[in-house]
Amino acid sequence: METKAIDKVTALKEISGETLSLKEQVQAKQICSQEDLFAANDLLKKIKQRIKAVDEKRKYYKEPFLEGALRVDNDFKPYLDSLEEIRRILERQKIIPYQEEQERLQREEERRRRDIEAQELDAKQKVLDEIAKKTKSEFAKQESAKVAEQQEFLKTAPIEINTTVRSQKATGSLKKAWKFEIMKESEVPLEYKSVDERKVKDALKYGIREIKGLRIWEETTGVTTR
């Protein structure tokens, strides 16, 4: 038991140094490019690995004696809390804001591309309709109908942005979920009363973003890494 106590002191010293080093790296981390994002994602994976490793050490030293469990928790808990805090800082203050801004820019670019395509389709349809009117061409009518379908697709198709980031050491992506809270229950439609969260979440899944009496928003909660 005495040898184990000495080992624990050594382990805590190593953990303390590693935690301080990771904290300094997170504080210094700036994300201004895709390469910076790769490096940040690698660092996030390393922090999560350290959290797991420190917790496993805590369990290892706690296992032989239940009476000393609280003392062991108190020894390791500050470092786990510190690691969790620097993980949150890296995720919420550095990685997520950068990726959300990049996602916004990609959405704007996709909207511009769709606007240009819609204008081209509109011009094409006018030509086909004119041909169909003058020549009674069934082919022109059919092609015009196809163009109309393409126009409708452009209007209704959701814009999907891939937030996955892959580097040599880690793969990460933004984890998003639509949330809601009841603002005025008396105004909530009958089919959503109770409020049936499963029905609301199903509605959100299929693209509904406005339900009377509810406030609906998208919340980014973290970054998944492998």
C-alpha atoms as an extended CHARMM CRD file, in Angstrom:
* protein
*
       226  EXT
         1         1  MET       CA              0.0000000000        0.0000000000        0.0000000000  PROA      1               0.0000000000
         2         2  GLU       CA              2.8620000000        2.3750000000        0.7850000000  PROA      2               0.0000000000
         3         3  THR       CA              4.4160000000        1.7150000000       -2.6370000000  PROA      3               0.0000000000
         4         4  LYS       CA              1.0850000000        2.4400000000       -4.2510000000  PROA      4               0.0000000000
         5         5  ALA       CA              0.8630000000        5.7200000000       -2.3420000000  PROA      5               0.0000000000
         6         6  ILE       CA              4.2910000000        6.7310000000       -3.6830000000  PROA      6               0.0000000000
         7         7  ASP       CA              3.2010000000        5.7550000000       -7.2000000000  PROA      7               0.0000000000
         8         8  LYS       CA              0.0940000000        7.8950000000       -6.8190000000  PROA      8               0.0000000000
         9         9  VAL       CA              2.1660000000       10.9380000000       -5.8260000000  PROA      9               0.0000000000
        10        10  THR       CA              4.3370000000       10.4410000000       -8.9080000000  PROA      10              0.0000000000
        11        11  ALA       CA              1.2450000000       10.0050000000      -11.0890000000  PROA      11              0.0000000000
        12        12  LEU       CA             -0.3150000000       13.2010000000       -9.7200000000  PROA      12              0.0000000000
        13        13  LYS       CA              2.8670000000       15.1690000000      -10.4190000000  PROA      13              0.0000000000
        14        14  GLU       CA              2.8600000000       13.9300000000      -14.0220000000  PROA      14              0.0000000000
        15        15  ILE       CA             -0.8480000000       14.6960000000      -14.4080000000  PROA      15              0.0000000000
        16        16  SER       CA             -0.3540000000       18.1740000000      -12.9390000000  PROA      16              0.0000000000
        17        17  GLY       CA              2.3980000000       18.9570000000      -15.4480000000  PROA      17              0.0000000000
        18        18  GLU       CA              0.4590000000       17.5520000000      -18.3980000000  PROA      18              0.0000000000
        19        19  THR       CA             -2.7010000000       19.4530000000      -17.3950000000  PROA      19              0.0000000000
        20        20  LEU       CA             -0.8050000000       22.7310000000      -17.1040000000  PROA      20              0.0000000000
        21        21  SER       CA              0.8100000000       22.1420000000      -20.4960000000  PROA      21              0.0000000000
        22        22  LEU       CA             -2.5690000000       21.4330000000      -22.1330000000  PROA      22              0.0000000000
        23        23  LYS       CA             -4.0810000000       24.5270000000      -20.5060000000  PROA      23              0.0000000000
        24        24  GLU       CA             -1.2740000000       26.7060000000      -21.8630000000  PROA      24              0.0000000000
        25        25  GLN       CA             -1.7050000000       25.1990000000      -25.3320000000  PROA      25              0.0000000000
        26        26  VAL       CA             -5.4600000000       25.9120000000      -25.3050000000  PROA      26              0.0000000000
        27        27  GLN       CA             -4.9570000000       29.4810000000      -24.0840000000  PROA      27              0.0000000000
        28        28  ALA       CA             -2.4390000000       30.1190000000      -26.8440000000  PROA      28              0.0000000000
        29        29  LYS       CA             -4.4730000000       28.4190000000      -29.5650000000  PROA      29              0.0000000000
        30        30  GLN       CA             -5.7740000000       30.6830000000      -32.3170000000  PROA      30              0.0000000000
        31        31  ILE       CA             -7.9120000000       29.3140000000      -35.1500000000  PROA      31              0.0000000000
        32        32  CYS       CA             -7.5410000000       31.3790000000      -38.3040000000  PROA      32              0.0000000000
        33        33  SER       CA             -7.2520000000       28.6900000000      -40.9770000000  PROA      33              0.0000000000
        34        34  GLN       CA             -8.1990000000       25.1200000000      -41.8170000000  PROA      34              0.0000000000
        35        35  GLU       CA             -4.7120000000       23.9970000000      -40.7350000000  PROA      35              0.0000000000
        36        36  ASP       CA             -5.2750000000       25.6730000000      -37.3540000000  PROA      36              0.0000000000
        37        37  LEU       CA             -8.5980000000       23.8340000000      -37.0930000000  PROA      37              0.0000000000
        38        38  PHE       CA             -6.8800000000       20.5060000000      -37.7940000000  PROA      38              0.0000000000
        39        39  ALA       CA             -4.3520000000       21.2180000000      -35.0330000000  PROA      39              0.0000000000
        40        40  ALA       CA             -7.0960000000       22.2990000000      -32.6110000000  PROA      40              0.0000000000
        41        41  ASN       CA             -9.0820000000       19.1640000000      -33.3200000000  PROA      41              0.0000000000
        42        42  ASP       CA             -5.9810000000       17.0480000000      -32.6610000000  PROA      42              0.0000000000
        43        43  LEU       CA             -5.4600000000       18.9140000000      -29.3770000000  PROA      43              0.0000000000
        44        44  LEU       CA             -9.0880000000       18.3580000000      -28.4030000000  PROA      44              0.0000000000
        45        45  LYS       CA             -8.7040000000       14.6320000000      -28.9950000000  PROA      45              0.0000000000
        46        46  LYS       CA             -5.5770000000       14.6340000000      -26.8210000000  PROA      46              0.0000000000
        47        47  ILE       CA             -7.4260000000       16.4300000000      -23.9990000000  PROA      47              0.0000000000
        48        48  LYS       CA            -10.2790000000       13.9270000000      -24.1410000000  PROA      48              0.0000000000
        49        49  GLN       CA             -7.7700000000       11.0690000000      -24.0630000000  PROA      49              0.0000000000
        50        50  ARG       CA             -6.1190000000       12.6450000000      -21.0040000000  PROA      50              0.0000000000
        51        51  ILE       CA             -9.5070000000       12.9930000000      -19.2800000000  PROA      51              0.0000000000
        52        52  LYS       CA            -10.1220000000        9.2900000000      -19.8450000000  PROA      52              0.0000000000
        53        53  ALA       CA             -6.6070000000        8.3160000000      -18.7160000000  PROA      53              0.0000000000
        54        54  VAL       CA             -6.7800000000       10.4550000000      -15.5370000000  PROA      54              0.0000000000
        55        55  ASP       CA            -10.1920000000        9.0270000000      -14.6690000000  PROA      55              0.0000000000
        56        56  GLU       CA             -8.8760000000        5.4850000000      -15.1500000000  PROA      56              0.0000000000
        57        57  LYS       CA             -5.9900000000        6.2510000000      -12.7680000000  PROA      57              0.0000000000
        58        58  ARG       CA             -8.4660000000        7.6510000000      -10.2600000000  PROA      58              0.0000000000
        59        59  LYS       CA            -10.4750000000        4.4300000000      -10.4080000000  PROA      59              0.0000000000
        60        60  TYR       CA             -7.2730000000        2.3730000000      -10.1390000000  PROA      60              0.0000000000
        61        61  TYR       CA             -6.1700000000        4.0290000000       -6.9090000000  PROA      61              0.0000000000
        62        62  LYS       CA             -9.7270000000        4.1080000000       -5.5490000000  PROA      62              0.0000000000
        63        63  GLU       CA            -10.5140000000        0.4450000000       -6.1430000000  PROA      63              0.0000000000
        64        64  PRO       CA             -8.5120000000       -1.2470000000       -3.3230000000  PROA      64              0.0000000000
        65        65  PHE       CA            -10.0590000000        0.7390000000       -0.5090000000  PROA      65              0.0000000000
        66        66  LEU       CA            -13.5450000000        2.1670000000       -0.3920000000  PROA      66              0.0000000000
        67        67  GLU       CA            -12.8660000000        4.0600000000        2.8220000000  PROA      67              0.0000000000
        68        68  GLY       CA            -10.3420000000        6.2630000000        1.0450000000  PROA      68              0.0000000000
        69        69  ALA       CA            -12.5440000000        6.7520000000       -2.0370000000  PROA      69              0.0000000000
        70        70  LEU       CA            -13.4940000000       10.3330000000       -1.1990000000  PROA      70              0.0000000000
        71        71  ARG       CA             -9.8710000000       11.2870000000       -0.5640000000  PROA      71              0.0000000000
        72        72  VAL       CA             -8.7960000000        9.7820000000       -3.8960000000  PROA      72              0.0000000000
        73        73  ASP       CA            -11.6450000000       11.5930000000       -5.6790000000  PROA      73              0.0000000000
        74        74  ASN       CA            -10.5670000000       14.8460000000       -4.0690000000  PROA      74              0.0000000000
        75        75  ASP       CA             -6.9950000000       14.2630000000       -5.2490000000  PROA      75              0.0000000000
        76        76  PHE       CA             -7.9520000000       13.6860000000       -8.8780000000  PROA      76              0.0000000000
        77        77  LYS       CA            -11.1570000000       15.7410000000       -9.1890000000  PROA      77              0.0000000000
        78        78  PRO       CA             -9.4130000000       19.1420000000       -9.4930000000  PROA      78              0.0000000000
        79        79  TYR       CA             -7.4110000000       17.8980000000      -12.4730000000  PROA      79              0.0000000000
        80        80  LEU       CA            -10.4730000000       16.3300000000      -14.1010000000  PROA      80              0.0000000000
        81        81  ASP       CA            -12.3650000000       19.5930000000      -13.5730000000  PROA      81              0.0000000000
        82        82  SER       CA             -9.4480000000       21.5620000000      -14.9940000000  PROA      82              0.0000000000
        83        83  LEU       CA             -9.1960000000       19.2880000000      -18.0410000000  PROA      83              0.0000000000
        84        84  GLU       CA            -12.9510000000       19.5500000000      -18.6140000000  PROA      84              0.0000000000
        85        85  GLU       CA            -12.7320000000       23.3380000000      -18.3750000000  PROA      85              0.0000000000
        86        86  ILE       CA             -9.9100000000       23.6370000000      -20.9050000000  PROA      86              0.0000000000
        87        87  ARG       CA            -11.8010000000       21.2150000000      -23.1570000000  PROA      87              0.0000000000
        88        88  ARG       CA            -14.8420000000       23.5160000000      -22.9790000000  PROA      88              0.0000000000
        89        89  ILE       CA            -12.6800000000       26.5630000000      -23.6960000000  PROA      89              0.0000000000
        90        90  LEU       CA            -11.1270000000       24.9290000000      -26.7620000000  PROA      90              0.0000000000
        91        91  GLU       CA            -14.4960000000       23.6760000000      -28.0390000000  PROA      91              0.0000000000
        92        92  ARG       CA            -16.8150000000       26.5870000000      -27.2590000000  PROA      92              0.0000000000
        93        93  GLN       CA            -14.5180000000       29.5960000000      -27.5360000000  PROA      93              0.0000000000
        94        94  LYS       CA            -12.1940000000       28.5140000000      -30.3370000000  PROA      94              0.0000000000
        95        95  ILE       CA            -13.2150000000       25.5010000000      -32.4730000000  PROA      95              0.0000000000
        96        96  ILE       CA            -17.0140000000       26.0070000000      -32.5640000000  PROA      96              0.0000000000
        97        97  PRO       CA            -16.9780000000       29.7670000000      -33.3670000000  PROA      97              0.0000000000
        98        98  TYR       CA            -14.5010000000       29.2060000000      -36.2080000000  PROA      98              0.0000000000
        99        99  GLN       CA            -16.4360000000       26.2760000000      -37.6760000000  PROA      99              0.0000000000
       100       100  GLU       CA            -19.7780000000       28.0620000000      -37.3470000000  PROA      100             0.0000000000
       101       101  GLU       CA            -18.3770000000       31.0630000000      -39.2220000000  PROA      101             0.0000000000
       102       102  GLN       CA            -17.0160000000       28.7750000000      -41.9490000000  PROA      102             0.0000000000
       103       103  GLU       CA            -20.3980000000       27.0600000000      -42.1360000000  PROA      103             0.0000000000
       104       104  ARG       CA            -22.1350000000       30.4400000000      -42.4750000000  PROA      104             0.0000000000
       105       105  LEU       CA            -19.8040000000       31.4000000000      -45.3200000000  PROA      105             0.0000000000
       106       106  GLN       CA            -20.4120000000       28.0560000000      -47.0630000000  PROA      106             0.0000000000
       107       107  ARG       CA            -24.1880000000       28.5290000000      -46.7470000000  PROA      107             0.0000000000
       108       108  GLU       CA            -23.9540000000       32.0160000000      -48.2210000000  PROA      108             0.0000000000
       109       109  GLU       CA            -21.8790000000       30.6870000000      -51.1170000000  PROA      109             0.0000000000
       110       110  GLU       CA            -24.3990000000       27.8830000000      -51.7390000000  PROA      110             0.0000000000
       111       111  ARG       CA            -27.2730000000       30.3890000000      -51.6900000000  PROA      111             0.0000000000
       112       112  ARG       CA            -25.4250000000       32.5520000000      -54.2430000000  PROA      112             0.0000000000
       113       113  ARG       CA            -24.8240000000       29.4930000000      -56.4170000000  PROA      113             0.0000000000
       114       114  ARG       CA            -28.5020000000       28.5490000000      -56.2220000000  PROA      114             0.0000000000
       115       115  ASP       CA            -29.5880000000       32.0930000000      -57.0740000000  PROA      115             0.0000000000
       116       116  ILE       CA            -27.4460000000       32.0130000000      -60.2090000000  PROA      116             0.0000000000
       117       117  GLU       CA            -28.7760000000       28.5660000000      -61.1400000000  PROA      117             0.0000000000
       118       118  ALA       CA            -32.3570000000       29.7310000000      -60.5290000000  PROA      118             0.0000000000
       119       119  GLN       CA            -31.8460000000       32.6930000000      -62.8650000000  PROA      119             0.0000000000
       120       120  GLU       CA            -30.4190000000       30.3920000000      -65.5470000000  PROA      120             0.0000000000
       121       121  LEU       CA            -33.3390000000       27.9820000000      -65.1460000000  PROA      121             0.0000000000
       122       122  ASP       CA            -35.8240000000       30.8430000000      -65.3120000000  PROA      122             0.0000000000
       123       123  ALA       CA            -34.2940000000       32.0660000000      -68.5690000000  PROA      123             0.0000000000
       124       124  LYS       CA            -34.2780000000       28.5260000000      -69.9730000000  PROA      124             0.0000000000
       125       125  GLN       CA            -37.9390000000       28.0190000000      -69.0530000000  PROA      125             0.0000000000
       126       126  LYS       CA            -38.9770000000       31.2650000000      -70.7260000000  PROA      126             0.0000000000
       127       127  VAL       CA            -37.2850000000       30.1390000000      -73.9430000000  PROA      127             0.0000000000
       128       128  LEU       CA            -38.9340000000       26.6950000000      -73.7820000000  PROA      128             0.0000000000
       129       129  ASP       CA            -42.3610000000       28.2030000000      -73.0330000000  PROA      129             0.0000000000
       130       130  GLU       CA            -41.9750000000       30.5640000000      -75.9830000000  PROA      130             0.0000000000
       131       131  ILE       CA            -41.0160000000       27.6730000000      -78.2770000000  PROA      131             0.0000000000
       132       132  ALA       CA            -43.9280000000       25.5770000000      -76.9850000000  PROA      132             0.0000000000
       133       133  LYS       CA            -46.3220000000       28.4690000000      -77.5500000000  PROA      133             0.0000000000
       134       134  LYS       CA            -45.1590000000       29.1790000000      -81.0930000000  PROA      134             0.0000000000
       135       135  THR       CA            -44.5930000000       25.6220000000      -82.3400000000  PROA      135             0.0000000000
       136       136  LYS       CA            -46.9640000000       23.6110000000      -80.1010000000  PROA      136             0.0000000000
       137       137  SER       CA            -43.9550000000       21.4050000000      -79.3190000000  PROA      137             0.0000000000
       138       138  GLU       CA            -44.7120000000       18.6710000000      -76.7730000000  PROA      138             0.0000000000
       139       139  PHE       CA            -40.9880000000       18.1850000000      -76.2320000000  PROA      139             0.0000000000
       140       140  ALA       CA            -40.5920000000       21.8580000000      -75.2560000000  PROA      140             0.0000000000
       141       141  LYS       CA            -43.5420000000       21.5310000000      -72.8410000000  PROA      141             0.0000000000
       142       142  GLN       CA            -41.9830000000       18.4440000000      -71.2340000000  PROA      142             0.0000000000
       143       143  GLU       CA            -38.6030000000       20.1320000000      -70.9200000000  PROA      143             0.0000000000
       144       144  SER       CA            -40.2610000000       23.2030000000      -69.4050000000  PROA      144             0.0000000000
       145       145  ALA       CA            -41.9660000000       20.9660000000      -66.8250000000  PROA      145             0.0000000000
       146       146  LYS       CA            -38.5900000000       19.4190000000      -65.9530000000  PROA      146             0.0000000000
       147       147  VAL       CA            -37.1130000000       22.8760000000      -65.4790000000  PROA      147             0.0000000000
       148       148  ALA       CA            -40.0280000000       23.7780000000      -63.1930000000  PROA      148             0.0000000000
       149       149  GLU       CA            -39.2260000000       20.7020000000      -61.0650000000  PROA      149             0.0000000000
       150       150  GLN       CA            -35.5920000000       21.7730000000      -60.8520000000  PROA      150             0.0000000000
       151       151  GLN       CA            -36.6810000000       25.2710000000      -59.7850000000  PROA      151             0.0000000000
       152       152  GLU       CA            -38.8950000000       23.8340000000      -57.0410000000  PROA      152             0.0000000000
       153       153  PHE       CA            -36.0690000000       21.6170000000      -55.8320000000  PROA      153             0.0000000000
       154       154  LEU       CA            -33.7370000000       24.6210000000      -55.5770000000  PROA      154             0.0000000000
       155       155  LYS       CA            -36.3230000000       26.4540000000      -53.4570000000  PROA      155             0.0000000000
       156       156  THR       CA            -37.1000000000       23.5910000000      -51.0620000000  PROA      156             0.0000000000
       157       157  ALA       CA            -33.9340000000       21.4660000000      -50.8280000000  PROA      157             0.0000000000
       158       158  PRO       CA            -32.1620000000       22.0430000000      -47.5050000000  PROA      158             0.0000000000
       159       159  ILE       CA            -28.5910000000       23.3120000000      -47.6220000000  PROA      159             0.0000000000
       160       160  GLU       CA            -26.4090000000       20.6900000000      -45.9990000000  PROA      160             0.0000000000
       161       161  ILE       CA            -22.9240000000       21.6000000000      -44.8360000000  PROA      161             0.0000000000
       162       162  ASN       CA            -20.4070000000       18.9200000000      -43.8670000000  PROA      162             0.0000000000
       163       163  THR       CA            -18.6370000000       20.0420000000      -40.6710000000  PROA      163             0.0000000000
       164       164  THR       CA            -16.4140000000       16.9650000000      -40.4340000000  PROA      164             0.0000000000
       165       165  VAL       CA            -12.7220000000       17.7760000000      -40.0240000000  PROA      165             0.0000000000
       166       166  ARG       CA            -10.1330000000       15.0770000000      -40.6010000000  PROA      166             0.0000000000
       167       167  SER       CA             -6.4580000000       15.3600000000      -39.7980000000  PROA      167             0.0000000000
       168       168  GLN       CA             -3.7890000000       12.6930000000      -39.3900000000  PROA      168             0.0000000000
       169       169  LYS       CA             -4.5290000000       12.3360000000      -35.6630000000  PROA      169             0.0000000000
       170       170  ALA       CA             -8.2340000000       13.0350000000      -35.2140000000  PROA      170             0.0000000000
       171       171  THR       CA            -11.6240000000       13.3140000000      -36.8790000000  PROA      171             0.0000000000
       172       172  GLY       CA            -14.1410000000       15.7840000000      -35.5120000000  PROA      172             0.0000000000
       173       173  SER       CA            -17.4720000000       17.3280000000      -36.4240000000  PROA      173             0.0000000000
       174       174  LEU       CA            -19.9440000000       19.7470000000      -34.8770000000  PROA      174             0.0000000000
       175       175  LYS       CA            -22.7110000000       18.0770000000      -32.9040000000  PROA      175             0.0000000000
       176       176  LYS       CA            -25.9790000000       19.9580000000      -33.3090000000  PROA      176             0.0000000000
       177       177  ALA       CA            -29.4910000000       19.4720000000      -31.9910000000  PROA      177             0.0000000000
       178       178  TRP       CA            -32.6880000000       21.4880000000      -32.3540000000  PROA      178             0.0000000000
       179       179  LYS       CA            -34.0560000000       22.5760000000      -28.9500000000  PROA      179             0.0000000000
       180       180  PHE       CA            -37.3300000000       24.1880000000      -27.8980000000  PROA      180             0.0000000000
       181       181  GLU       CA            -38.9790000000       25.7260000000      -24.8650000000  PROA      181             0.0000000000
       182       182  ILE       CA            -42.6280000000       26.5730000000      -24.2340000000  PROA      182             0.0000000000
       183       183  MET       CA            -43.2560000000       30.3150000000      -24.4670000000  PROA      183             0.0000000000
       184       184  LYS       CA            -47.0820000000       30.3350000000      -24.2610000000  PROA      184             0.0000000000
       185       185  GLU       CA            -48.7100000000       26.9260000000      -23.8240000000  PROA      185             0.0000000000
       186       186  SER       CA            -52.2050000000       28.2030000000      -24.6440000000  PROA      186             0.0000000000
       187       187  GLU       CA            -51.0320000000       28.9810000000      -28.1920000000  PROA      187             0.0000000000
       188       188  VAL       CA            -49.4020000000       25.6170000000      -28.8550000000  PROA      188             0.0000000000
       189       189  PRO       CA            -51.3700000000       23.6630000000      -31.5250000000  PROA      189             0.0000000000
       190       190  LEU       CA            -53.4200000000       20.7840000000      -30.1340000000  PROA      190             0.0000000000
       191       191  GLU       CA            -51.2870000000       18.0870000000      -31.8010000000  PROA      191             0.0000000000
       192       192  TYR       CA            -48.2400000000       19.3070000000      -29.8530000000  PROA      192             0.0000000000
       193       193  LYS       CA            -49.9570000000       19.6140000000      -26.4860000000  PROA      193             0.0000000000
       194       194  SER       CA            -48.6440000000       17.9750000000      -23.3310000000  PROA      194             0.0000000000
       195       195  VAL       CA            -46.0580000000       18.9920000000      -24.8300000000  PROA      195             0.0000000000
       196       196  ASP       CA            -45.2140000000       15.7660000000      -26.6470000000  PROA      196             0.0000000000
       197       197  GLU       CA            -41.4450000000       16.1320000000      -27.0340000000  PROA      197             0.0000000000
       198       198  ARG       CA            -41.2310000000       13.1480000000      -29.3520000000  PROA      198             0.0000000000
       199       199  LYS       CA            -43.7230000000       14.7140000000      -31.7840000000  PROA      199             0.0000000000
       200       200  VAL       CA            -41.9430000000       18.0620000000      -31.6280000000  PROA      200             0.0000000000
       201       201  LYS       CA            -38.5470000000       16.4400000000      -32.2550000000  PROA      201             0.0000000000
       202       202  ASP       CA            -40.0100000000       14.4430000000      -35.1560000000  PROA      202             0.0000000000
       203       203  ALA       CA            -41.3820000000       17.6890000000      -36.5970000000  PROA      203             0.0000000000
       204       204  LEU       CA            -37.9570000000       19.3310000000      -36.2430000000  PROA      204             0.0000000000
       205       205  LYS       CA            -36.3680000000       16.3160000000      -37.9240000000  PROA      205             0.0000000000
       206       206  TYR       CA            -38.5830000000       16.8180000000      -40.9790000000  PROA      206             0.0000000000
       207       207  GLY       CA            -37.7590000000       20.4960000000      -41.3230000000  PROA      207             0.0000000000
       208       208  ILE       CA            -40.4730000000       22.2770000000      -39.3160000000  PROA      208             0.0000000000
       209       209  ARG       CA            -38.8930000000       25.3340000000      -37.6830000000  PROA      209             0.0000000000
       210       210  GLU       CA            -41.9480000000       27.2890000000      -36.5010000000  PROA      210             0.0000000000
       211       211  ILE       CA            -44.5420000000       25.9140000000      -34.0660000000  PROA      211             0.0000000000
       212       212  LYS       CA            -46.8750000000       28.4300000000      -32.4700000000  PROA      212             0.0000000000
       213       213  GLY       CA            -46.2290000000       28.8280000000      -28.7630000000  PROA      213             0.0000000000
       214       214  LEU       CA            -42.7120000000       27.3650000000      -28.9360000000  PROA      214             0.0000000000
       215       215  ARG       CA            -39.3420000000       28.9890000000      -29.3790000000  PROA      215             0.0000000000
       216       216  ILE       CA            -37.1580000000       26.7870000000      -31.5910000000  PROA      216             0.0000000000
       217       217  TRP       CA            -33.4280000000       27.1980000000      -31.9890000000  PROA      217             0.0000000000
       218       218  GLU       CA            -30.3880000000       25.1660000000      -33.0160000000  PROA      218             0.0000000000
       219       219  GLU       CA            -27.7830000000       24.6510000000      -30.3220000000  PROA      219             0.0000000000
       220       220  THR       CA            -24.2090000000       23.5090000000      -30.9070000000  PROA      220             0.0000000000
       221       221  THR       CA            -23.2640000000       21.4790000000      -27.8230000000  PROA      221             0.0000000000
       222       222  GLY       CA            -19.8530000000       20.0360000000      -28.6180000000  PROA      222             0.0000000000
       223       223  VAL       CA            -17.4030000000       18.4970000000      -31.0340000000  PROA      223             0.0000000000
       224       224  THR       CA            -17.2530000000       14.7520000000      -31.5890000000  PROA      224             0.0000000000
       225       225  THR       CA            -13.7500000000       13.3270000000      -32.0720000000  PROA      225             0.0000000000
       226       226  ARG       CA            -12.4900000000        9.8720000000      -32.8770000000  PROA      226             0.0000000000
